[in-house]
Amino acid sequence: INAEYGGFFGKMASQKDNQAGTEEEYIKSYVEQDGVWQTVKISVWGVASSIISQLRNGAEITKLSLPAVFLEPCSVLEIGAAKILGYFPTLYSIVNEEQPLNRMIMVTKWYLAAFRRVSYAKKPYNAVLGETHRCHITSGGSVAQFYAQQVSHHPPKSAFRVSNEALNLSIDALVGLEPKFHGNYVTIPSNGYLRITNSKYTEEYYCDKPIPDIIMNNVVWGTRSHEWTGTQIILCKKNQLEAKIEYSSTKVKGTITCLKTNKVLVTFQGGLNTDPVTGSIINEANETKFLLVDYAKESPAKLIYPSVSEMDPNHSLKIWREVTEAIVTNDLESADRAKEKVEKAQRERRATNTHFATSYFVKDEEDGQWKFSQCPEKRNITNNSN
C-alpha cells in the first residue's frame, strides 16, 4: 500500500490492499497545509469566559486549556516531524564532503531550511505525557526513520530521533518550550538541545537551543503573526568550528568562525522564507560569494505514516484524531468536547499512575538525558520526569 501523506492531521483515508484483498485504514496528515482553521475569526468575548480565570500576565500557556478556536489541528510532535525529518535530506550530501568548513556550511543550510519562517496562525496541541509520533521518508534511494515522544508534561519536553542507517547520519533532540502570555502576544523561549551525528567523520554538531525562540503577535485581536528571535549557536568541537545565526523579524544573518584562530571564515545574510540567504567565504585575498539557501528549491520530503492497525496506541494521530477531524471541518463545539476527553483521560492516567505501554526513549539516571532505544519496549514514564 502506498501510505504517503503530507501535512497536518486530518480526515480518515482507506486504501485497498490489492494483493492481500484487505482494507487498511490510514489517518491523513496536513502538516503545514492551509485550511479553514486558519481563517476562523476569534471572538474575544465569546472565548474569554473559558480562559480568563486561568490567565495572568506571564502565565505559562502550556498550563492553560485553550478552546479549539485557538488551535492548529496538530500536535507539537507532528510539527517536529515536518521540520526535523522533512528537511533531513538537505543534510545527506554532508557524508560525501571532505572539507570540514563545507560540512559546517551544509549543517547551517539545513538548519535555516528546516526552521524557515512559517506562519502558524494558531497554537498546536500540547502533547500528552507518553504520546508518540512515528513516520519515515524515502529520499535519494534511502530511508530515514523518525521517532518522537513526550517525555515530560510539566515542564513540557519532547524527545526526537531521526536516523538514516544507510548514511550513518542521525539527529537527536530534546525540545522544551515555555510559552508565556503577555496580553496580546506570546513569547516562546526554547530549551534543550539538538545534536547532529555524522558517523563517517566521527563528528557531532551541537545546538544548545533546539529551535529558535518565537514571538507570536496579536494572539487575541489584530492580524496574527509570529517571528523567530534571538541567537542560535551550532558547535562542532572536533573541527573547532562555530556557526552563529541571528534572527531579527523577517531577516537572518550570521557567521562561521574558526575557534582555534578566532577568525571569521564565512558570513551570510538574507530572508527567512522567500528571499534567499547568500554567503561569503572570506580568505586573505578576497571573498567568494555563494548561495546558501534558496527557499524556493527547499521543499520537505513527504512523510509516510503506518496504517492505523500498525500505529502505536499512543501515536499523536490516534490520540488527537477526533479533535483534528472536528477542527478541519470547522465543528469547533465537537472539537472542544473531543479535546476535553483527551485531557480527562490524561488526568485519569496521572491519578491512577498508569502509563502508555510503548516507549522509544529511556532516561539515563546518570546524566539525566533521554536516550533513544533501538528496540521499543514497554517502559513506564514517570509523571514527574524532567
C-alpha positions as CSV (number, residue, x, y, z in Angstrom):
1,I,0.0,0.0,0.0
2,N,1.2,3.5,-0.8
3,A,0.7,5.2,2.6
4,E,2.3,8.5,1.8
5,Y,0.5,11.5,3.3
6,G,2.0,15.0,3.7
7,G,0.9,17.7,6.1
8,F,-1.0,18.4,9.3
9,F,-3.6,15.9,10.6
10,G,-6.9,15.4,9.0
11,K,-9.5,13.2,7.5
12,M,-9.5,9.4,7.5
13,A,-8.5,7.6,4.4
14,S,-8.9,4.0,3.5
15,Q,-7.0,2.2,0.8
16,K,-7.4,-1.3,-0.7
17,D,-4.6,-3.8,-0.5
18,N,-4.9,-5.4,-3.9
19,Q,-2.5,-8.3,-3.0
20,A,-4.0,-9.3,0.3
21,G,-7.5,-8.2,-0.5
22,T,-7.9,-6.4,2.8
23,E,-8.8,-2.8,3.5
24,E,-6.3,-0.8,5.6
25,E,-7.2,2.4,7.3
26,Y,-5.0,5.5,7.4
27,I,-5.1,8.8,9.1
28,K,-4.2,11.6,6.8
29,S,-1.8,14.3,7.9
30,Y,-2.0,18.0,6.9
31,V,1.4,19.3,8.1
32,E,1.9,22.9,7.0
33,Q,-1.0,23.0,4.7
34,D,-3.7,25.6,4.5
35,G,-7.2,25.0,5.9
36,V,-10.4,26.6,7.3
37,W,-8.9,26.6,10.8
38,Q,-6.5,29.4,9.8
39,T,-9.3,31.9,8.9
40,V,-11.8,31.2,11.6
41,K,-12.5,34.5,13.4
42,I,-11.8,34.6,17.1
43,S,-14.5,36.3,19.2
44,V,-12.7,37.8,22.1
45,W,-15.8,37.9,24.3
46,G,-17.0,34.5,23.1
47,V,-14.0,32.7,24.4
48,A,-13.0,35.0,27.3
49,S,-15.1,33.2,29.9
50,S,-13.4,29.9,29.3
51,I,-9.9,31.1,29.8
52,I,-10.0,34.5,31.7
53,S,-9.8,32.8,35.1
54,Q,-6.6,31.0,34.0
55,L,-4.7,34.0,32.6
56,R,-2.4,36.4,34.2
57,N,0.5,38.4,32.8
58,G,3.4,36.0,32.4
59,A,1.3,32.8,32.8
60,E,2.6,29.7,31.1
61,I,0.4,28.8,28.1
62,T,1.2,25.1,28.5
63,K,-0.9,25.0,31.7
64,L,-3.9,26.5,30.1
65,S,-6.8,24.6,28.4
66,L,-7.4,26.7,25.3
67,P,-10.6,26.4,23.2
68,A,-10.2,24.7,19.8
69,V,-10.7,28.0,18.0
70,F,-7.1,28.9,19.2
71,L,-5.6,25.6,17.9
72,E,-3.8,24.3,14.8
73,P,-5.0,20.8,14.0
74,C,-1.8,19.1,15.0
75,S,0.4,18.1,17.9
76,V,3.8,19.7,18.6
77,L,5.3,16.2,17.8
78,E,3.9,16.4,14.3
79,I,5.5,19.8,13.7
80,G,8.8,18.2,14.8
81,A,8.4,15.5,12.1
82,A,7.6,18.1,9.4
83,K,10.7,20.1,10.2
84,I,13.4,17.8,11.5
85,L,12.6,14.8,9.3
86,G,11.0,16.6,6.4
87,Y,14.2,18.6,5.6
88,F,16.6,15.8,6.6
89,P,17.6,15.1,3.0
90,T,19.2,18.5,2.8
91,L,21.9,17.1,5.1
92,Y,22.6,14.0,3.0
93,S,25.5,15.4,1.0
94,I,27.5,16.0,4.2
95,V,28.6,12.4,4.2
96,N,30.5,12.8,0.9
97,E,32.1,16.2,1.7
98,E,35.7,16.1,2.7
99,Q,36.2,19.7,3.8
100,P,35.1,20.4,7.4
101,L,34.2,24.0,6.6
102,N,31.9,22.9,3.8
103,R,30.3,20.4,6.1
104,M,29.5,23.2,8.6
105,I,28.1,25.3,5.8
106,M,25.8,22.3,4.9
107,V,24.6,22.0,8.5
108,T,23.9,25.7,8.6
109,K,21.9,25.4,5.4
110,W,19.8,22.5,6.8
111,Y,19.0,24.5,10.0
112,L,17.9,27.6,8.0
113,A,15.8,25.5,5.6
114,A,14.2,23.4,8.4
115,F,13.3,26.3,10.5
116,R,12.3,28.7,7.8
117,R,9.6,31.2,8.8
118,V,6.2,29.5,8.6
119,S,3.1,31.4,9.5
120,Y,1.4,29.2,12.1
121,A,-1.8,31.1,12.7
122,K,-2.6,29.3,15.9
123,K,-1.2,27.0,18.6
124,P,-0.6,23.3,18.2
125,Y,-1.9,20.8,20.7
126,N,0.2,20.2,23.9
127,A,1.3,16.6,23.5
128,V,0.1,14.4,26.4
129,L,2.7,12.6,28.6
130,G,3.8,9.4,26.8
131,E,2.4,10.5,23.4
132,T,4.5,9.2,20.5
133,H,4.9,10.0,16.8
134,R,6.4,7.7,14.3
135,C,6.8,8.0,10.5
136,H,9.5,7.9,7.8
137,I,10.6,9.3,4.5
138,T,12.2,7.9,1.4
139,S,14.7,10.1,-0.5
140,G,17.8,9.6,-2.6
141,G,17.3,5.8,-2.6
142,S,17.4,5.5,1.2
143,V,15.0,5.6,4.2
144,A,15.1,7.9,7.2
145,Q,13.1,7.0,10.3
146,F,11.5,9.4,12.8
147,Y,10.6,8.7,16.4
148,A,9.2,11.3,18.9
149,Q,7.8,11.1,22.4
150,Q,6.5,13.5,25.0
151,V,8.8,12.5,27.9
152,S,7.6,15.2,30.4
153,H,4.4,17.2,30.7
154,H,5.2,19.8,33.4
155,P,7.5,21.2,32.2
156,P,6.7,20.0,28.6
157,K,9.6,18.3,26.9
158,S,9.7,16.3,23.7
159,A,12.4,13.8,22.6
160,F,13.1,13.3,18.9
161,R,15.2,10.9,16.9
162,V,15.9,10.9,13.2
163,S,18.2,8.4,11.6
164,N,19.3,7.2,8.2
165,E,21.2,3.9,8.8
166,A,22.5,3.7,5.2
167,L,24.3,7.1,5.6
168,N,25.2,6.7,9.3
169,L,23.6,10.1,9.8
170,S,21.3,11.0,12.7
171,I,19.7,13.8,14.7
172,D,18.8,13.6,18.4
173,A,16.9,16.4,20.1
174,L,15.2,17.3,23.3
175,V,12.8,20.3,22.9
176,G,11.3,22.2,25.8
177,L,9.0,25.2,25.1
178,E,7.9,27.6,27.8
179,P,5.2,29.8,26.2
180,K,4.2,32.8,28.3
181,F,1.1,35.0,27.8
182,H,1.6,38.8,27.7
183,G,-1.7,40.3,26.9
184,N,-1.9,40.3,23.1
185,Y,1.3,38.5,22.4
186,V,3.1,35.3,23.5
187,T,6.8,34.6,23.9
188,I,8.0,31.1,23.4
189,P,11.6,30.6,24.5
190,S,13.1,27.1,23.8
191,N,15.4,25.0,25.8
192,G,17.1,21.6,25.4
193,Y,19.5,20.6,22.7
194,L,19.8,19.4,19.1
195,R,22.7,17.1,18.0
196,I,23.6,16.0,14.5
197,T,25.9,13.0,14.3
198,N,27.9,12.3,11.2
199,S,29.4,8.9,11.9
200,K,31.5,8.8,8.8
201,Y,33.7,11.6,10.1
202,T,33.1,10.8,13.8
203,E,31.8,14.3,14.4
204,E,28.9,16.0,16.1
205,Y,27.2,19.3,15.6
206,Y,25.6,20.6,18.8
207,C,22.9,23.3,19.3
208,D,22.2,24.3,22.9
209,K,18.8,25.6,21.8
210,P,17.0,23.1,19.6
211,I,14.8,25.7,17.8
212,P,14.8,29.5,17.7
213,D,12.8,31.4,20.2
214,I,9.4,32.6,19.0
215,I,7.3,35.7,19.5
216,M,3.6,35.4,18.5
217,N,1.9,38.7,17.9
218,N,-1.8,39.7,18.1
219,V,-2.9,36.4,19.5
220,V,-6.3,37.8,20.7
221,W,-7.0,40.7,18.4
222,G,-5.4,42.1,15.2
223,T,-3.6,40.2,12.5
224,R,-1.8,37.2,14.0
225,S,1.9,36.7,13.1
226,H,5.0,35.1,14.5
227,E,8.7,35.6,14.2
228,W,11.9,33.9,15.2
229,T,14.1,35.8,17.6
230,G,17.4,35.6,19.4
231,T,20.7,33.9,18.5
232,Q,21.4,30.3,17.7
233,I,24.8,28.6,18.1
234,I,25.9,25.4,16.2
235,L,29.2,24.0,17.5
236,C,31.4,21.3,16.1
237,K,34.1,20.7,18.8
238,K,36.1,18.2,16.7
239,N,36.7,20.7,13.9
240,Q,36.6,23.8,16.2
241,L,34.0,25.5,14.1
242,E,31.1,27.5,15.3
243,A,28.1,28.9,13.4
244,K,26.2,31.8,14.8
245,I,22.7,32.6,13.5
246,E,21.0,35.8,14.5
247,Y,17.3,36.3,13.9
248,S,15.6,39.7,13.5
249,S,12.0,39.9,12.4
250,T,12.0,38.6,8.8
251,K,15.8,38.7,8.3
252,V,18.7,36.5,9.3
253,K,22.4,36.9,9.4
254,G,25.3,35.1,10.8
255,T,28.9,33.9,10.7
256,I,31.0,30.7,10.8
257,T,34.1,31.1,12.9
258,C,37.3,29.0,13.4
259,L,37.6,28.8,17.2
260,K,41.3,28.0,17.0
261,T,42.2,31.3,15.4
262,N,39.1,33.3,16.3
263,K,38.8,34.1,12.6
264,V,35.5,34.6,10.8
265,L,35.6,32.3,7.8
266,V,32.0,32.8,6.4
267,T,29.4,35.5,6.7
268,F,25.8,35.1,5.5
269,Q,22.5,37.1,5.4
270,G,19.1,37.1,3.9
271,G,15.5,36.3,4.5
272,L,13.6,33.6,6.4
273,N,11.1,32.3,3.8
274,T,11.2,33.7,0.3
275,D,14.3,36.0,0.0
276,P,17.4,33.7,-0.4
277,V,20.3,33.6,2.1
278,T,23.6,34.4,0.5
279,G,27.1,33.9,1.9
280,S,30.7,34.9,1.5
281,I,33.7,32.7,2.2
282,I,36.5,35.0,3.5
283,N,40.2,34.4,2.8
284,E,43.3,36.5,2.8
285,A,43.0,37.6,-0.8
286,N,39.2,38.0,-1.4
287,E,35.7,36.9,-0.7
288,T,33.9,34.2,-2.6
289,K,30.2,34.7,-2.9
290,F,27.8,31.8,-2.9
291,L,24.1,31.0,-2.5
292,L,23.5,29.4,0.9
293,V,19.7,28.8,0.9
294,D,17.3,29.1,-2.0
295,Y,14.0,28.6,-0.2
296,A,12.1,28.1,-3.5
297,K,14.2,24.9,-4.0
298,E,14.0,23.6,-0.4
299,S,10.8,21.6,0.0
300,P,10.2,19.0,2.6
301,A,10.1,15.3,1.8
302,K,6.7,13.7,2.1
303,L,6.0,12.0,5.4
304,I,4.9,8.4,5.3
305,Y,2.8,7.0,8.1
306,P,1.9,3.5,9.1
307,S,-1.7,2.2,8.9
308,V,-4.0,2.6,11.9
309,S,-3.5,-1.0,12.8
310,E,0.2,-0.6,12.8
311,M,0.3,2.6,14.8
312,D,1.2,2.8,18.4
313,P,-1.9,3.2,20.6
314,N,-0.4,6.4,21.9
315,H,0.5,7.8,18.4
316,S,-0.4,11.5,18.0
317,L,-2.6,10.9,15.1
318,K,-4.7,8.4,17.1
319,I,-4.8,10.4,20.3
320,W,-6.0,13.7,18.7
321,R,-7.9,12.2,15.8
322,E,-11.4,13.3,16.9
323,V,-10.2,16.8,17.7
324,T,-8.4,17.1,14.4
325,E,-11.4,15.9,12.3
326,A,-13.7,18.4,14.1
327,I,-11.2,21.3,13.6
328,V,-10.6,20.7,9.9
329,T,-14.4,20.6,9.3
330,N,-14.9,23.7,11.4
331,D,-17.0,21.9,14.0
332,L,-15.4,23.7,17.0
333,E,-18.0,22.6,19.5
334,S,-17.3,19.0,18.8
335,A,-13.5,19.8,18.8
336,D,-13.8,21.2,22.3
337,R,-15.7,18.1,23.6
338,A,-13.1,15.8,22.0
339,K,-10.2,17.8,23.4
340,E,-11.8,17.6,26.9
341,K,-11.9,13.8,26.5
342,V,-8.2,13.7,25.7
343,E,-7.3,15.9,28.7
344,K,-9.6,14.0,31.0
345,A,-8.0,10.7,30.0
346,Q,-4.6,12.1,30.8
347,R,-5.8,13.3,34.2
348,E,-7.1,9.9,35.0
349,R,-3.8,8.2,34.0
350,R,-1.9,10.5,36.3
351,A,-4.4,10.0,39.1
352,T,-4.0,6.2,38.9
353,N,-0.3,6.2,38.0
354,T,-0.9,4.3,34.7
355,H,1.1,4.8,31.5
356,F,1.1,4.1,27.8
357,A,3.0,1.0,27.0
358,T,5.0,2.0,24.0
359,S,8.2,4.0,24.8
360,Y,11.0,4.9,22.5
361,F,13.2,6.8,24.9
362,V,14.6,6.0,28.4
363,K,16.0,8.4,30.9
364,D,19.7,7.8,31.8
365,E,19.8,8.1,35.6
366,E,23.5,9.0,35.5
367,D,23.4,12.1,33.2
368,G,19.6,12.8,33.2
369,Q,19.4,12.6,29.4
370,W,16.6,11.0,27.5
371,K,18.1,8.4,25.1
372,F,16.6,6.6,22.2
373,S,16.2,2.8,22.4
374,Q,16.7,0.9,19.2
375,C,14.1,-1.7,20.2
376,P,11.0,-0.1,21.7
377,E,10.0,-1.8,24.9
378,K,7.2,-1.5,27.5
379,R,8.5,1.0,29.9
380,N,6.9,3.3,32.5
381,I,7.2,7.0,32.1
382,T,7.1,8.7,35.5
383,N,4.7,11.6,35.8
384,N,7.4,13.8,37.4
385,S,10.0,13.2,34.7
386,N,12.1,16.2,33.8
